[in-house]
Amino acid sequence: MMEGVNRQIVLASRPVGLPKESDFRLVESPVPKPRPGEVLVRTLFLSVDPYMRGRIRENGGYARRTELGEVMTGGIVGRVVESNDPRIGSGELVEGMLGWQDYATAPAKALRKVNPAIAPISTALSVLGMPGLTAYFGLLDICRPQPGDTVMVSAAAGAVGSLVGQIAKIKRCRAIGIAGSDEKIRFITKELGFDGGFNYKTTHDYDVKLKELCPTGIDVYFDNVGGPITDAVIRHLNTRARVAVCGQISTYNCDEPQVGPRWLDQILNKQAKVEGFLVFQYTDRFEEGLKQLATWLREGRIKYREDIVEGLQNAPRAFIRMLEGGNTGKQLVKIAD
Ligand SMILES: NC(=O)c1ccc[n+]([C@@H]2O[C@H](COP(=O)([O-])OP(=O)(O)OC[C@H]3O[C@@H](n4cnc5c(N)ncnc54)[C@H](OP(=O)(O)O)[C@@H]3O)[C@@H](O)[C@H]2O)c1
């Protein structure tokens, strides 16, 4: 039987604007005991993600909000240290939504087994996990890219965006990315094979840059950010373009609704299709997506990067860092060896 202390990060106050470390608090409680049908998991890696910003606001988005004093929600990879279900044995590696804490119990059926022979186990939170599936279904199912299409992606050096551009290349498209530093643009073009990109923080005229990078217009836009970047991209869509609304991170720290240009006339004139999606709508096809992503990874057709901060106590810092664009690739927190 496990005994000892379970460190947990709870929500201390609702952030105003960009979260601060003081909006979170580290507390200690006893390590929980698994009930029949449950397992006890030791967290090894924790994922910090943009959606968490929505969960900690007063009026959350599509998911239940995190209450004050409640453990922060989050995906983890961990090792089962005690099992009360024959489906998962002690010592096995699993992935699940177990939160920002050292230990958690969960029904065995709510966890996915992780095979360490396929790739490093942290990838179950990046390329072979939720971000990878978001890129895969968002691009292929929502945008239906055709060979020769120009595919534009925002937050292009992040967990989802970096894969969208690479999958677009596999589908024989031109991939162009927008990101927040010259180093990120170098990463996507030199290391990941994107055809071009620009740093939105130092580019004064997005229209001029978009015209230069996409002289024949944009056929597919995978939107991770919203705001002025998206307002500009919409003006360059081609007839029958497809836009996947994956995220709107430029607005996540805003307390007031953002007002922008009205661009539905552009959608009308270009007969374009704009579709929002949540990766969980594809749950019954996750196996297909993971299989394909693992194959591309094994064949060296996709690369991934993980940006790893050490220590549960540094999870709030890692989360804020990701919201500020400090990460290249997937932002993770290593909790234990
Ligand atoms: N629909 C779904 O099911 C689903 C699933 C997963 C993720 N998402 C969404 O996909 C997007 C990317 O998620 P991710 O996990 O891959 O995160 P990520 O891209 O790895 O990290 C977030 C990135 O957003 C960029 N960013 C922050 N503030 C910005 C701003 N004001 N304007 C433009 N860019 C900004 C930063 O990069 P820069 O340096 O480039 O600014 C930062 O690195 C998010 O919007 C997220 O909510 C949606």
The ligand as a MOL file (V3000), in Angstrom:
LIG
                    3D

  0  0  0     0  0            999 V3000
M  V30 BEGIN CTAB
M  V30 COUNTS 48 52 0 0 0
M  V30 BEGIN ATOM
M  V30 1 N -9.9790 22.6090 -30.7600 0
M  V30 2 C -9.3240 21.7430 -30.0090 0
M  V30 3 O -9.7760 20.6510 -29.7080 0
M  V30 4 C -7.9500 22.1190 -29.5190 0
M  V30 5 C -7.0780 21.1610 -28.9830 0
M  V30 6 C -5.7880 21.5550 -28.6080 0
M  V30 7 C -5.4110 22.8860 -28.7580 0
M  V30 8 N -6.2990 23.7850 -29.2480 0 CHG=1
M  V30 9 C -5.9230 25.1740 -29.4620 0
M  V30 10 O -4.8280 25.1860 -30.3500 0
M  V30 11 C -4.0070 26.3160 -30.0810 0
M  V30 12 C -2.5630 25.8370 -29.9000 0
M  V30 13 O -2.5220 24.9760 -28.7670 0
M  V30 14 P -1.1500 24.2420 -28.3760 0
M  V30 15 O -1.4510 23.3170 -27.2850 0
M  V30 16 O -0.5000 23.7560 -29.6010 0 CHG=-1
M  V30 17 O -0.3080 25.4470 -27.7680 0
M  V30 18 P 1.1140 25.9750 -28.2860 0
M  V30 19 O 0.9140 26.4920 -29.6650 0
M  V30 20 O 2.1400 24.9490 -28.0450 0
M  V30 21 O 1.3740 27.1700 -27.2780 0
M  V30 22 C 0.6150 28.3250 -27.3350 0
M  V30 23 C 1.2560 29.3370 -28.2920 0
M  V30 24 O 0.3170 30.3560 -28.6090 0
M  V30 25 C 1.0220 31.4920 -29.0670 0
M  V30 26 N 0.3630 32.7180 -28.5950 0
M  V30 27 C 0.1750 33.1220 -27.3150 0
M  V30 28 N -0.4530 34.3170 -27.2860 0
M  V30 29 C -0.6390 34.6800 -28.5860 0
M  V30 30 C -1.2210 35.8170 -29.2010 0
M  V30 31 N -1.7460 36.8400 -28.4900 0
M  V30 32 N -1.2510 35.8760 -30.5510 0
M  V30 33 C -0.7340 34.8600 -31.2960 0
M  V30 34 N -0.1530 33.7580 -30.7570 0
M  V30 35 C -0.1230 33.6730 -29.4120 0
M  V30 36 C 2.4340 31.4010 -28.4990 0
M  V30 37 O 3.3430 31.2420 -29.5880 0
M  V30 38 P 3.9640 32.5140 -30.3720 0
M  V30 39 O 5.3540 32.6720 -29.8890 0
M  V30 40 O 3.8580 32.1080 -31.7920 0
M  V30 41 O 3.1060 33.7040 -30.0180 0
M  V30 42 C 2.4170 30.1040 -27.6850 0
M  V30 43 O 3.6200 29.3940 -27.7690 0
M  V30 44 C -4.6030 26.9960 -28.8670 0
M  V30 45 O -5.4280 28.0580 -29.3030 0
M  V30 46 C -5.4390 25.9200 -28.2420 0
M  V30 47 O -6.5030 26.4450 -27.4800 0
M  V30 48 C -7.5450 23.4210 -29.6340 0
M  V30 END ATOM
M  V30 BEGIN BOND
M  V30 1 1 1 2
M  V30 2 2 2 3
M  V30 3 1 2 4
M  V30 4 1 4 5
M  V30 5 2 4 48
M  V30 6 2 5 6
M  V30 7 1 6 7
M  V30 8 2 7 8
M  V30 9 1 8 9
M  V30 10 1 8 48
M  V30 11 1 9 10
M  V30 12 1 9 46
M  V30 13 1 10 11
M  V30 14 1 11 12
M  V30 15 1 11 44
M  V30 16 1 12 13
M  V30 17 1 13 14
M  V30 18 2 14 15
M  V30 19 1 14 16
M  V30 20 1 14 17
M  V30 21 1 17 18
M  V30 22 2 18 19
M  V30 23 1 18 20
M  V30 24 1 18 21
M  V30 25 1 21 22
M  V30 26 1 22 23
M  V30 27 1 23 24
M  V30 28 1 23 42
M  V30 29 1 24 25
M  V30 30 1 25 26
M  V30 31 1 25 36
M  V30 32 1 26 27
M  V30 33 1 26 35
M  V30 34 2 27 28
M  V30 35 1 28 29
M  V30 36 1 29 30
M  V30 37 2 29 35
M  V30 38 1 30 31
M  V30 39 2 30 32
M  V30 40 1 32 33
M  V30 41 2 33 34
M  V30 42 1 34 35
M  V30 43 1 36 37
M  V30 44 1 36 42
M  V30 45 1 37 38
M  V30 46 2 38 39
M  V30 47 1 38 40
M  V30 48 1 38 41
M  V30 49 1 42 43
M  V30 50 1 44 45
M  V30 51 1 44 46
M  V30 52 1 46 47
M  V30 END BOND
M  V30 END CTAB
M  END
